[in-house]
């Protein structure tokens, strides 16, 4: 496994809740996929779950190393859960193309939140090291 990039982000849950209340479905449809909206809205503390996904999406962009360049949209980045609850990343559109160009095979993600703050951490990994220098390894 070869680490290609890492990303982390922290998000204020109240800020995301305010955006939802102020802009409603316009905000939700711009930022979250239908699956993410379904997952988050069925939880009592939905603002926390939406904030966790916001932090996750920012972390994914950092791991890709692109920010909002290359035509990537919010909904090109999707967080879903396996049956046991483990979060997973699914890329679409421009984000998927960038990941393929970088040789990313998987994005490992962790998300956590409290009533006020959500945080996410992502590691983008590729295949076995091909012998080239690891950009994440310090040069001595």
Buried (B, 14 or more C-beta within 10 A) or exposed (E): EBBBBBBBBEBBBBEBBEBBEEEEEEBBBEBBBEEBBEBBEEEEBBBBBBBBBBBBBBBBBBBBBBEEEEEBEBBBBBBBEEEEEEBEBBBBEBBBBBBEEBEBBBBBBBBEBEEEBBBBBBBBBBEEEEEEEEEEEEEE
